[in-house]
Amino acid sequence: MADVPRHLRACLDMGKIAFLAILVSGGIVLQILACALFDNWWPMLSVIMYVLLPMPLLFFAGSDSSSLFSESDSSWINAAKFLTGASAVGSIAIPSILKHAGLIGWGALAFDLSSYVVFLVAILSYICIGDGNDNYYSYI
């Protein structure tokens, strides 16, 4: 990317940020639609897991994101990986349990799970975008 002019690179970077913002906004809209369309606010319980999901990574891993994808000897990094995985499973389990208990319908379950998928795509996109040589996204 060294041969790309600086103004074009800045435009592409802003496009990446706009793409991430659209994905996150779409996930939020799907989550709200899961509740509002079916006049049942039980699916909003999965928002708790969305809030808890990045917390172990923020507290235990800090800015050392490279150790998340490799084998680590640090027990703190391993604890962060475990708690993040448990939160990710909880994000799927909560709407499934609500459907099994009869508190929500199939439509709300579909919207809730699609919201989870959109958030997952946003997180994976952020990780792929942040793998560049520049530290442009370090402040996000």
N, CA, C and O atoms as a GROMACS GRO file, in nm:
protein
  560
    1MET      N    1   0.080  -0.119   0.000
    1MET     CA    2   0.000   0.000   0.000
    1MET      C    3   0.085   0.126   0.000
    1MET      O    4   0.034   0.237   0.015
    2ALA      N    5   0.214   0.108  -0.016
    2ALA     CA    6   0.304   0.223  -0.012
    2ALA      C    7   0.290   0.311  -0.136
    2ALA      O    8   0.316   0.431  -0.129
    3ASP      N    9   0.247   0.254  -0.249
    3ASP     CA   10   0.238   0.332  -0.371
    3ASP      C   11   0.103   0.404  -0.386
    3ASP      O   12   0.085   0.480  -0.482
    4VAL      N   13   0.010   0.383  -0.294
    4VAL     CA   14  -0.120   0.450  -0.298
    4VAL      C   15  -0.106   0.589  -0.239
    4VAL      O   16  -0.044   0.606  -0.134
    5PRO      N   17  -0.162   0.691  -0.307
    5PRO     CA   18  -0.153   0.827  -0.251
    5PRO      C   19  -0.217   0.836  -0.113
    5PRO      O   20  -0.307   0.760  -0.078
    6ARG      N   21  -0.167   0.931  -0.037
    6ARG     CA   22  -0.209   0.945   0.103
    6ARG      C   23  -0.357   0.978   0.116
    6ARG      O   24  -0.424   0.925   0.205
    7HIS      N   25  -0.409   1.064   0.029
    7HIS     CA   26  -0.550   1.101   0.038
    7HIS      C   27  -0.641   0.984   0.002
    7HIS      O   28  -0.750   0.970   0.058
    8LEU      N   29  -0.597   0.900  -0.091
    8LEU     CA   30  -0.677   0.783  -0.126
    8LEU      C   31  -0.675   0.679  -0.014
    8LEU      O   32  -0.775   0.613   0.013
    9ARG      N   33  -0.560   0.665   0.051
    9ARG     CA   34  -0.550   0.573   0.164
    9ARG      C   35  -0.638   0.620   0.280
    9ARG      O   36  -0.700   0.537   0.347
   10ALA      N   37  -0.645   0.750   0.303
   10ALA     CA   38  -0.732   0.804   0.409
   10ALA      C   39  -0.878   0.779   0.376
   10ALA      O   40  -0.958   0.749   0.465
   11CYS      N   41  -0.914   0.791   0.249
   11CYS     CA   42  -1.052   0.764   0.206
   11CYS      C   43  -1.087   0.617   0.226
   11CYS      O   44  -1.197   0.585   0.271
   12LEU      N   45  -0.995   0.528   0.192
   12LEU     CA   46  -1.019   0.385   0.212
   12LEU      C   47  -1.031   0.350   0.360
   12LEU      O   48  -1.112   0.266   0.399
   13ASP      N   49  -0.949   0.416   0.443
   13ASP     CA   50  -0.957   0.392   0.587
   13ASP      C   51  -1.091   0.437   0.643
   13ASP      O   52  -1.149   0.369   0.727
   14MET      N   53  -1.140   0.551   0.598
   14MET     CA   54  -1.271   0.598   0.643
   14MET      C   55  -1.381   0.507   0.593
   14MET      O   56  -1.482   0.488   0.662
   15GLY      N   57  -1.365   0.450   0.475
   15GLY     CA   58  -1.462   0.353   0.424
   15GLY      C   59  -1.467   0.228   0.510
   15GLY      O   60  -1.574   0.172   0.532
   16LYS      N   61  -1.351   0.185   0.559
   16LYS     CA   62  -1.347   0.068   0.648
   16LYS      C   63  -1.419   0.098   0.779
   16LYS      O   64  -1.494   0.014   0.830
   17ILE      N   65  -1.396   0.217   0.832
   17ILE     CA   66  -1.464   0.254   0.956
   17ILE      C   67  -1.614   0.264   0.934
   17ILE      O   68  -1.693   0.223   1.018
   18ALA      N   69  -1.654   0.320   0.819
   18ALA     CA   70  -1.797   0.330   0.787
   18ALA      C   71  -1.859   0.192   0.773
   18ALA      O   72  -1.972   0.171   0.818
   19PHE      N   73  -1.788   0.098   0.712
   19PHE     CA   74  -1.836  -0.040   0.700
   19PHE      C   75  -1.858  -0.104   0.836
   19PHE      O   76  -1.959  -0.170   0.859
   20LEU      N   77  -1.762  -0.084   0.927
   20LEU     CA   78  -1.777  -0.138   1.063
   20LEU      C   79  -1.894  -0.073   1.134
   20LEU      O   80  -1.968  -0.141   1.206
   21ALA      N   81  -1.912   0.055   1.117
   21ALA     CA   82  -2.024   0.126   1.182
   21ALA      C   83  -2.158   0.076   1.128
   21ALA      O   84  -2.253   0.060   1.204
   22ILE      N   85  -2.165   0.051   0.998
   22ILE     CA   86  -2.289   0.000   0.939
   22ILE      C   87  -2.318  -0.140   0.992
   22ILE      O   88  -2.434  -0.172   1.020
   23LEU      N   89  -2.216  -0.223   1.006
   23LEU     CA   90  -2.239  -0.358   1.059
   23LEU      C   91  -2.290  -0.354   1.202
   23LEU      O   92  -2.386  -0.422   1.236
   24VAL      N   93  -2.226  -0.275   1.285
   24VAL     CA   94  -2.269  -0.267   1.426
   24VAL      C   95  -2.409  -0.208   1.435
   24VAL      O   96  -2.491  -0.256   1.514
   25SER      N   97  -2.437  -0.106   1.356
   25SER     CA   98  -2.571  -0.047   1.357
   25SER      C   99  -2.676  -0.147   1.310
   25SER      O  100  -2.786  -0.153   1.365
   26GLY      N  101  -2.642  -0.226   1.210
   26GLY     CA  102  -2.733  -0.330   1.163
   26GLY      C  103  -2.760  -0.434   1.269
   26GLY      O  104  -2.873  -0.481   1.283
   27GLY      N  105  -2.657  -0.471   1.345
   27GLY     CA  106  -2.677  -0.566   1.455
   27GLY      C  107  -2.767  -0.511   1.564
   27GLY      O  108  -2.851  -0.583   1.618
   28ILE      N  109  -2.750  -0.384   1.595
   28ILE     CA  110  -2.836  -0.321   1.695
   28ILE      C  111  -2.980  -0.314   1.647
   28ILE      O  112  -3.073  -0.340   1.723
   29VAL      N  113  -2.999  -0.280   1.520
   29VAL     CA  114  -3.134  -0.272   1.464
   29VAL      C  115  -3.200  -0.410   1.466
   29VAL      O  116  -3.318  -0.421   1.501
   30LEU      N  117  -3.127  -0.513   1.429
   30LEU     CA  118  -3.184  -0.648   1.433
   30LEU      C  119  -3.222  -0.689   1.575
   30LEU      O  120  -3.324  -0.754   1.596
   31GLN      N  121  -3.140  -0.651   1.672
   31GLN     CA  122  -3.169  -0.685   1.811
   31GLN      C  123  -3.297  -0.613   1.857
   31GLN      O  124  -3.381  -0.674   1.924
   32ILE      N  125  -3.310  -0.487   1.823
   32ILE     CA  126  -3.430  -0.413   1.862
   32ILE      C  127  -3.553  -0.466   1.788
   32ILE      O  128  -3.662  -0.474   1.846
   33LEU      N  129  -3.536  -0.503   1.660
   33LEU     CA  130  -3.648  -0.559   1.585
   33LEU      C  131  -3.694  -0.692   1.642
   33LEU      O  132  -3.813  -0.725   1.638
   34ALA      N  133  -3.601  -0.770   1.696
   34ALA     CA  134  -3.637  -0.897   1.758
   34ALA      C  135  -3.733  -0.874   1.874
   34ALA      O  136  -3.817  -0.959   1.904
   35CYS      N  137  -3.719  -0.761   1.938
   35CYS     CA  138  -3.807  -0.729   2.051
   35CYS      C  139  -3.933  -0.655   2.007
   35CYS      O  140  -4.043  -0.690   2.048
   36ALA      N  141  -3.916  -0.554   1.925
   36ALA     CA  142  -4.027  -0.464   1.893
   36ALA      C  143  -4.130  -0.527   1.801
   36ALA      O  144  -4.250  -0.505   1.820
   37LEU      N  145  -4.088  -0.604   1.703
   37LEU     CA  146  -4.183  -0.661   1.608
   37LEU      C  147  -4.277  -0.763   1.673
   37LEU      O  148  -4.392  -0.778   1.631
   38PHE      N  149  -4.228  -0.830   1.773
   38PHE     CA  150  -4.307  -0.936   1.835
   38PHE      C  151  -4.362  -0.895   1.970
   38PHE      O  152  -4.418  -0.978   2.042
   39ASP      N  153  -4.346  -0.767   2.007
   39ASP     CA  154  -4.398  -0.710   2.131
   39ASP      C  155  -4.360  -0.795   2.252
   39ASP      O  156  -4.442  -0.825   2.339
   40ASN      N  157  -4.231  -0.832   2.254
   40ASN     CA  158  -4.179  -0.917   2.360
   40ASN      C  159  -4.033  -0.875   2.380
   40ASN      O  160  -3.951  -0.886   2.289
   41TRP      N  161  -4.002  -0.829   2.499
   41TRP     CA  162  -3.867  -0.776   2.522
   41TRP      C  163  -3.773  -0.876   2.588
   41TRP      O  164  -3.665  -0.837   2.633
   42TRP      N  165  -3.810  -1.002   2.593
   42TRP     CA  166  -3.720  -1.104   2.648
   42TRP      C  167  -3.591  -1.121   2.567
   42TRP      O  168  -3.487  -1.147   2.628
   43PRO      N  169  -3.593  -1.109   2.435
   43PRO     CA  170  -3.466  -1.124   2.361
   43PRO      C  171  -3.360  -1.021   2.398
   43PRO      O  172  -3.243  -1.039   2.364
   44MET      N  173  -3.398  -0.915   2.466
   44MET     CA  174  -3.301  -0.813   2.505
   44MET      C  175  -3.204  -0.867   2.612
   44MET      O  176  -3.104  -0.801   2.642
   45LEU      N  177  -3.232  -0.984   2.668
   45LEU     CA  178  -3.138  -1.044   2.764
   45LEU      C  179  -3.004  -1.077   2.700
   45LEU      O  180  -2.902  -1.075   2.768
   46SER      N  181  -3.004  -1.106   2.572
   46SER     CA  182  -2.877  -1.139   2.506
   46SER      C  183  -2.786  -1.018   2.493
   46SER      O  184  -2.667  -1.034   2.465
   47VAL      N  185  -2.838  -0.898   2.512
   47VAL     CA  186  -2.754  -0.778   2.509
   47VAL      C  187  -2.655  -0.781   2.625
   47VAL      O  188  -2.544  -0.728   2.614
   48ILE      N  189  -2.695  -0.841   2.735
   48ILE     CA  190  -2.603  -0.854   2.849
   48ILE      C  191  -2.477  -0.928   2.807
   48ILE      O  192  -2.367  -0.890   2.845
   49MET      N  193  -2.494  -1.034   2.728
   49MET     CA  194  -2.379  -1.110   2.683
   49MET      C  195  -2.296  -1.030   2.583
   49MET      O  196  -2.173  -1.043   2.580
   50TYR      N  197  -2.360  -0.947   2.500
   50TYR     CA  198  -2.285  -0.864   2.407
   50TYR      C  199  -2.198  -0.763   2.480
   50TYR      O  200  -2.088  -0.730   2.436
   51VAL      N  201  -2.248  -0.715   2.593
   51VAL     CA  202  -2.170  -0.620   2.672
   51VAL      C  203  -2.058  -0.692   2.746
   51VAL      O  204  -1.947  -0.639   2.757
   52LEU      N  205  -2.084  -0.813   2.796
   52LEU     CA  206  -1.983  -0.888   2.870
   52LEU      C  207  -1.878  -0.952   2.781
   52LEU      O  208  -1.770  -0.987   2.829
   53LEU      N  209  -1.908  -0.969   2.653
   53LEU     CA  210  -1.818  -1.040   2.562
   53LEU      C  211  -1.678  -0.980   2.554
   53LEU      O  212  -1.582  -1.055   2.565
   54PRO      N  213  -1.660  -0.850   2.535
   54PRO     CA  214  -1.523  -0.799   2.523
   54PRO      C  215  -1.453  -0.774   2.657
   54PRO      O  216  -1.333  -0.746   2.658
   55MET      N  217  -1.526  -0.783   2.768
   55MET     CA  218  -1.467  -0.747   2.897
   55MET      C  219  -1.345  -0.832   2.935
   55MET      O  220  -1.244  -0.775   2.977
   56PRO      N  221  -1.349  -0.965   2.922
   56PRO     CA  222  -1.228  -1.042   2.958
   56PRO      C  223  -1.108  -1.005   2.873
   56PRO      O  224  -0.995  -1.001   2.922
   57LEU      N  225  -1.131  -0.978   2.746
   57LEU     CA  226  -1.019  -0.940   2.659
   57LEU      C  227  -0.963  -0.804   2.699
   57LEU      O  228  -0.841  -0.784   2.695
   58LEU      N  229  -1.051  -0.712   2.738
   58LEU     CA  230  -1.003  -0.580   2.780
   58LEU      C  231  -0.927  -0.585   2.912
   58LEU      O  232  -0.824  -0.519   2.928
   59PHE      N  233  -0.978  -0.664   3.006
   59PHE     CA  234  -0.917  -0.666   3.139
   59PHE      C  235  -0.794  -0.755   3.147
   59PHE      O  236  -0.695  -0.718   3.211
   60PHE      N  237  -0.797  -0.872   3.082
   60PHE     CA  238  -0.688  -0.968   3.098
   60PHE      C  239  -0.585  -0.962   2.987
   60PHE      O  240  -0.466  -0.979   3.012
   61ALA      N  241  -0.629  -0.938   2.863
   61ALA     CA  242  -0.534  -0.939   2.752
   61ALA      C  243  -0.474  -0.801   2.727
   61ALA      O  244  -0.360  -0.791   2.683
   62GLY      N  245  -0.549  -0.696   2.754
   62GLY     CA  246  -0.498  -0.561   2.733
   62GLY      C  247  -0.476  -0.532   2.586
   62GLY      O  248  -0.561  -0.563   2.503
   63SER      N  249  -0.363  -0.474   2.554
   63SER     CA  250  -0.334  -0.438   2.416
   63SER      C  251  -0.256  -0.546   2.343
   63SER      O  252  -0.219  -0.528   2.227
   64ASP      N  253  -0.231  -0.658   2.407
   64ASP     CA  254  -0.154  -0.766   2.346
   64ASP      C  255  -0.249  -0.859   2.271
   64ASP      O  256  -0.273  -0.972   2.314
   65SER      N  257  -0.301  -0.812   2.161
   65SER     CA  258  -0.398  -0.892   2.086
   65SER      C  259  -0.332  -1.003   2.005
   65SER      O  260  -0.401  -1.095   1.961
   66SER      N  261  -0.202  -0.997   1.985
   66SER     CA  262  -0.136  -1.103   1.908
   66SER      C  263  -0.134  -1.235   1.984
   66SER      O  264  -0.130  -1.341   1.923
   67SER      N  265  -0.138  -1.230   2.117
   67SER     CA  266  -0.135  -1.352   2.197
   67SER      C  267  -0.270  -1.424   2.198
   67SER      O  268  -0.278  -1.538   2.243
   68LEU      N  269  -0.373  -1.359   2.150
   68LEU     CA  270  -0.505  -1.422   2.148
   68LEU      C  271  -0.515  -1.530   2.042
   68LEU      O  272  -0.596  -1.622   2.054
   69PHE      N  273  -0.434  -1.520   1.937
   69PHE     CA  274  -0.441  -1.615   1.827
   69PHE      C  275  -0.329  -1.718   1.831
   69PHE      O  276  -0.319  -1.801   1.741
   70SER      N  277  -0.247  -1.712   1.931
   70SER     CA  278  -0.138  -1.808   1.944
   70SER      C  279  -0.146  -1.876   2.080
   70SER      O  280  -0.220  -1.832   2.168
   71GLU      N  281  -0.071  -1.983   2.095
   71GLU     CA  282  -0.068  -2.053   2.223
   71GLU      C  283   0.012  -1.970   2.323
   71GLU      O  284   0.122  -1.923   2.294
   72SER      N  285  -0.046  -1.953   2.441
   72SER     CA  286   0.014  -1.865   2.540
   72SER      C  287   0.040  -1.941   2.669
   72SER      O  288  -0.033  -2.033   2.705
   73ASP      N  289   0.147  -1.901   2.738
   73ASP     CA  290   0.178  -1.959   2.868
   73ASP      C  291   0.115  -1.880   2.981
   73ASP      O  292   0.115  -1.924   3.096
   74SER      N  293   0.061  -1.765   2.951
   74SER     CA  294   0.002  -1.679   3.052
   74SER      C  295  -0.136  -1.732   3.092
   74SER      O  296  -0.221  -1.757   3.007
   75SER      N  297  -0.155  -1.748   3.220
   75SER     CA  298  -0.285  -1.796   3.268
   75SER      C  299  -0.392  -1.688   3.252
   75SER      O  300  -0.511  -1.720   3.240
   76TRP      N  301  -0.353  -1.561   3.251
   76TRP     CA  302  -0.449  -1.452   3.232
   76TRP      C  303  -0.504  -1.453   3.090
   76TRP      O  304  -0.624  -1.431   3.070
   77ILE      N  305  -0.418  -1.477   2.993
   77ILE     CA  306  -0.463  -1.483   2.854
   77ILE      C  307  -0.555  -1.604   2.835
   77ILE      O  308  -0.657  -1.594   2.767
   78ASN      N  309  -0.519  -1.716   2.896
   78ASN     CA  310  -0.605  -1.835   2.887
   78ASN      C  311  -0.740  -1.812   2.954
   78ASN      O  312  -0.842  -1.859   2.905
   79ALA      N  313  -0.740  -1.741   3.066
   79ALA     CA  314  -0.866  -1.709   3.132
   79ALA      C  315  -0.951  -1.616   3.045
   79ALA      O  316  -1.073  -1.631   3.039
   80ALA      N  317  -0.887  -1.520   2.978
   80ALA     CA  318  -0.959  -1.430   2.889
   80ALA      C  319  -1.021  -1.507   2.773
   80ALA      O  320  -1.135  -1.482   2.734
   81LYS      N  321  -0.946  -1.601   2.717
   81LYS     CA  322  -0.999  -1.683   2.607
   81LYS      C  323  -1.118  -1.766   2.653
   81LYS      O  324  -1.218  -1.776   2.582
   82PHE      N  325  -1.108  -1.825   2.772
   82PHE     CA  326  -1.217  -1.908   2.823
   82PHE      C  327  -1.342  -1.825   2.850
   82PHE      O  328  -1.451  -1.864   2.810
   83LEU      N  329  -1.328  -1.713   2.918
   83LEU     CA  330  -1.444  -1.629   2.950
   83LEU      C  331  -1.506  -1.568   2.825
   83LEU      O  332  -1.628  -1.551   2.819
   84THR      N  333  -1.426  -1.535   2.726
   84THR     CA  334  -1.480  -1.484   2.601
   84THR      C  335  -1.558  -1.592   2.528
   84THR      O  336  -1.664  -1.566   2.473
   85GLY      N  337  -1.505  -1.714   2.528
   85GLY     CA  338  -1.576  -1.825   2.466
   85GLY      C  339  -1.706  -1.856   2.537
   85GLY      O  340  -1.807  -1.887   2.473
   86ALA      N  341  -1.705  -1.849   2.670
   86ALA     CA  342  -1.827  -1.873   2.746
   86ALA      C  343  -1.932  -1.765   2.717
   86ALA      O  344  -2.051  -1.795   2.708
   87SER      N  345  -1.888  -1.642   2.702
   87SER     CA  346  -1.981  -1.535   2.668
   87SER      C  347  -2.037  -1.552   2.527
   87SER      O  348  -2.154  -1.522   2.502
   88ALA      N  349  -1.954  -1.599   2.436
   88ALA     CA  350  -2.000  -1.621   2.298
   88ALA      C  351  -2.103  -1.733   2.293
   88ALA      O  352  -2.202  -1.723   2.220
   89VAL      N  353  -2.081  -1.838   2.370
   89VAL     CA  354  -2.179  -1.947   2.375
   89VAL      C  355  -2.307  -1.898   2.442
   89VAL      O  356  -2.416  -1.936   2.402
   90GLY      N  357  -2.294  -1.814   2.544
   90GLY     CA  358  -2.411  -1.758   2.610
   90GLY      C  359  -2.494  -1.670   2.519
   90GLY      O  360  -2.616  -1.660   2.535
   91SER      N  361  -2.428  -1.605   2.423
   91SER     CA  362  -2.501  -1.521   2.327
   91SER      C  363  -2.592  -1.602   2.238
   91SER      O  364  -2.693  -1.551   2.190
   92ILE      N  365  -2.559  -1.727   2.215
   92ILE     CA  366  -2.644  -1.817   2.138
   92ILE      C  367  -2.740  -1.892   2.229
   92ILE      O  368  -2.855  -1.919   2.192
   93ALA      N  369  -2.694  -1.924   2.349
   93ALA     CA  370  -2.774  -2.006   2.440
   93ALA      C  371  -2.895  -1.931   2.496
   93ALA      O  372  -3.001  -1.990   2.513
   94ILE      N  373  -2.880  -1.803   2.526
   94ILE     CA  374  -2.991  -1.729   2.586
   94ILE      C  375  -3.114  -1.726   2.497
   94ILE      O  376  -3.222  -1.759   2.545
   95PRO      N  377  -3.103  -1.688   2.368
   95PRO     CA  378  -3.224  -1.691   2.286
   95PRO      C  379  -3.278  -1.832   2.264
   95PRO      O  380  -3.398  -1.852   2.252
   96SER      N  381  -3.188  -1.930   2.258
   96SER     CA  382  -3.232  -2.069   2.240
   96SER      C  383  -3.311  -2.117   2.361
   96SER      O  384  -3.412  -2.185   2.346
   97ILE      N  385  -3.265  -2.083   2.479
   97ILE     CA  386  -3.335  -2.122   2.601
   97ILE      C  387  -3.469  -2.049   2.611
   97ILE      O  388  -3.569  -2.108   2.652
   98LEU      N  389  -3.472  -1.921   2.573
   98LEU     CA  390  -3.597  -1.847   2.574
   98LEU      C  391  -3.698  -1.908   2.478
   98LEU      O  392  -3.818  -1.914   2.509
   99LYS      N  393  -3.652  -1.954   2.363
   99LYS     CA  394  -3.742  -2.020   2.267
   99LYS      C  395  -3.791  -2.153   2.323
   99LYS      O  396  -3.909  -2.186   2.312
  100HIS      N  397  -3.701  -2.228   2.384
  100HIS     CA  398  -3.738  -2.358   2.441
  100HIS      C  399  -3.839  -2.342   2.555
  100HIS      O  400  -3.927  -2.426   2.572
  101ALA      N  401  -3.826  -2.234   2.631
  101ALA     CA  402  -3.919  -2.209   2.741
  101ALA      C  403  -4.051  -2.151   2.693
  101ALA      O  404  -4.145  -2.137   2.772
  102GLY      N  405  -4.060  -2.117   2.566
  102GLY     CA  406  -4.184  -2.064   2.512
  102GLY      C  407  -4.204  -1.915   2.537
  102GLY      O  408  -4.315  -1.864   2.520
  103LEU      N  409  -4.098  -1.846   2.575
  103LEU     CA  410  -4.110  -1.702   2.602
  103LEU      C  411  -4.100  -1.618   2.476
  103LEU      O  412  -4.153  -1.507   2.471
  104ILE      N  413  -4.032  -1.669   2.372
  104ILE     CA  414  -4.022  -1.598   2.246
  104ILE      C  415  -4.060  -1.693   2.133
  104ILE      O  416  -4.062  -1.815   2.150
  105GLY      N  417  -4.090  -1.637   2.018
  105GLY     CA  418  -4.128  -1.717   1.903
  105GLY      C  419  -4.010  -1.740   1.809
  105GLY      O  420  -3.898  -1.696   1.834
  106TRP      N  421  -4.040  -1.810   1.698
  106TRP     CA  422  -3.936  -1.840   1.600
  106TRP      C  423  -3.883  -1.714   1.534
  106TRP      O  424  -3.763  -1.705   1.505
  107GLY      N  425  -3.968  -1.618   1.509
  107GLY     CA  426  -3.924  -1.495   1.444
  107GLY      C  427  -3.827  -1.417   1.530
  107GLY      O  428  -3.724  -1.369   1.481
  108ALA      N  429  -3.858  -1.404   1.658
  108ALA     CA  430  -3.768  -1.334   1.749
  108ALA      C  431  -3.636  -1.408   1.763
  108ALA      O  432  -3.530  -1.346   1.773
  109LEU      N  433  -3.642  -1.541   1.765
  109LEU     CA  434  -3.519  -1.620   1.771
  109LEU      C  435  -3.434  -1.595   1.647
  109LEU      O  436  -3.313  -1.578   1.657
  110ALA      N  437  -3.498  -1.592   1.529
  110ALA     CA  438  -3.424  -1.570   1.405
  110ALA      C  439  -3.360  -1.431   1.403
  110ALA      O  440  -3.244  -1.417   1.363
  111PHE      N  441  -3.434  -1.329   1.445
  111PHE     CA  442  -3.377  -1.195   1.450
  111PHE      C  443  -3.264  -1.186   1.550
  111PHE      O  444  -3.163  -1.121   1.523
  112ASP      N  445  -3.279  -1.249   1.665
  112ASP     CA  446  -3.177  -1.244   1.768
  112ASP      C  447  -3.050  -1.314   1.723
  112ASP      O  448  -2.940  -1.262   1.743
  113LEU      N  449  -3.063  -1.430   1.662
  113LEU     CA  450  -2.945  -1.502   1.614
  113LEU      C  451  -2.881  -1.432   1.495
  113LEU      O  452  -2.759  -1.433   1.480
  114SER      N  453  -2.962  -1.370   1.410
  114SER     CA  454  -2.904  -1.295   1.298
  114SER      C  455  -2.830  -1.171   1.349
  114SER      O  456  -2.730  -1.130   1.290
  115SER      N  457  -2.879  -1.112   1.457
  115SER     CA  458  -2.808  -1.002   1.519
  115SER      C  459  -2.672  -1.048   1.570
  115SER      O  460  -2.572  -0.977   1.555
  116TYR      N  461  -2.668  -1.166   1.628
  116TYR     CA  462  -2.541  -1.223   1.676
  116TYR      C  463  -2.445  -1.245   1.560
  116TYR      O  464  -2.326  -1.217   1.572
  117VAL      N  465  -2.496  -1.296   1.449
  117VAL     CA  466  -2.410  -1.322   1.333
  117VAL      C  467  -2.355  -1.190   1.277
  117VAL      O  468  -2.238  -1.184   1.239
  118VAL      N  469  -2.436  -1.086   1.273
  118VAL     CA  470  -2.390  -0.957   1.222
  118VAL      C  471  -2.283  -0.899   1.314
  118VAL      O  472  -2.183  -0.845   1.267
  119PHE      N  473  -2.301  -0.910   1.446
  119PHE     CA  474  -2.199  -0.864   1.539
  119PHE      C  475  -2.070  -0.945   1.523
  119PHE      O  476  -1.961  -0.890   1.532
  120LEU      N  477  -2.084  -1.075   1.501
  120LEU     CA  478  -1.967  -1.160   1.481
  120LEU      C  479  -1.891  -1.120   1.355
  120LEU      O  480  -1.768  -1.114   1.356
  121VAL      N  481  -1.963  -1.092   1.248
  121VAL     CA  482  -1.898  -1.047   1.125
  121VAL      C  483  -1.828  -0.913   1.148
  121VAL      O  484  -1.719  -0.890   1.094
  122ALA      N  485  -1.888  -0.825   1.226
  122ALA     CA  486  -1.826  -0.696   1.255
  122ALA      C  487  -1.697  -0.715   1.334
  122ALA      O  488  -1.597  -0.648   1.307
  123ILE      N  489  -1.698  -0.805   1.431
  123ILE     CA  490  -1.578  -0.829   1.511
  123ILE      C  491  -1.467  -0.891   1.425
  123ILE      O  492  -1.352  -0.850   1.434
  124LEU      N  493  -1.503  -0.988   1.343
  124LEU     CA  494  -1.403  -1.050   1.257
  124LEU      C  495  -1.350  -0.952   1.153
  124LEU      O  496  -1.232  -0.957   1.118
  125SER      N  497  -1.435  -0.865   1.103
  125SER     CA  498  -1.391  -0.762   1.009
  125SER      C  499  -1.294  -0.665   1.077
  125SER      O  500  -1.194  -0.624   1.018
  126TYR      N  501  -1.324  -0.628   1.200
  126TYR     CA  502  -1.235  -0.539   1.274
  126TYR      C  503  -1.098  -0.604   1.294
  126TYR      O  504  -0.995  -0.538   1.282
  127ILE      N  505  -1.098  -0.734   1.325
  127ILE     CA  506  -0.971  -0.804   1.344
  127ILE      C  507  -0.893  -0.809   1.213
  127ILE      O  508  -0.771  -0.788   1.212
  128CYS      N  509  -0.961  -0.836   1.102
  128CYS     CA  510  -0.893  -0.841   0.972
  128CYS      C  511  -0.843  -0.704   0.930
  128CYS      O  512  -0.735  -0.693   0.872
  129ILE      N  513  -0.919  -0.600   0.957
  129ILE     CA  514  -0.877  -0.465   0.921
  129ILE      C  515  -0.758  -0.422   1.005
  129ILE      O  516  -0.668  -0.355   0.956
  130GLY      N  517  -0.758  -0.459   1.131
  130GLY     CA  518  -0.652  -0.418   1.221
  130GLY      C  519  -0.522  -0.492   1.203
  130GLY      O  520  -0.425  -0.460   1.271
  131ASP      N  521  -0.516  -0.592   1.113
  131ASP     CA  522  -0.393  -0.667   1.094
  131ASP      C  523  -0.291  -0.598   1.005
  131ASP      O  524  -0.184  -0.654   0.980
  132GLY      N  525  -0.321  -0.480   0.956
  132GLY     CA  526  -0.229  -0.409   0.870
  132GLY      C  527  -0.107  -0.360   0.945
  132GLY      O  528  -0.100  -0.371   1.068
  133ASN      N  529  -0.012  -0.307   0.872
  133ASN     CA  530   0.111  -0.257   0.934
  133ASN      C  531   0.090  -0.127   1.009
  133ASN      O  532   0.161  -0.098   1.105
  134ASP      N  533  -0.006  -0.049   0.966
  134ASP     CA  534  -0.032   0.078   1.034
  134ASP      C  535  -0.117   0.056   1.158
  134ASP      O  536  -0.197  -0.037   1.165
  135ASN      N  537  -0.097   0.142   1.255
  135ASN     CA  538  -0.173   0.134   1.380
  135ASN      C  539  -0.290   0.230   1.378
  135ASN      O  540  -0.322   0.292   1.480
  136TYR      N  541  -0.353   0.244   1.263
  136TYR     CA  542  -0.460   0.340   1.246
  136TYR      C  543  -0.580   0.307   1.333
  136TYR      O  544  -0.648   0.398   1.381
  137TYR      N  545  -0.607   0.179   1.353
  137TYR     CA  546  -0.726   0.138   1.428
  137TYR      C  547  -0.695   0.109   1.574
  137TYR      O  548  -0.779   0.052   1.644
  138SER      N  549  -0.581   0.145   1.622
  138SER     CA  550  -0.546   0.116   1.761
  138SER      C  551  -0.628   0.199   1.859
  138SER      O  552  -0.641   0.160   1.975
  139TYR      N  553  -0.682   0.311   1.815
  139TYR     CA  554  -0.759   0.396   1.907
  139TYR      C  555  -0.906   0.360   1.910
  139TYR      O  556  -0.979   0.415   1.992
  140ILE      N  557  -0.952   0.270   1.825
  140ILE     CA  558  -1.093   0.234   1.823
  140ILE      C  559  -1.124   0.142   1.938
  140ILE      O  560  -1.238   0.099   1.955
   0.00000   0.00000   0.00000
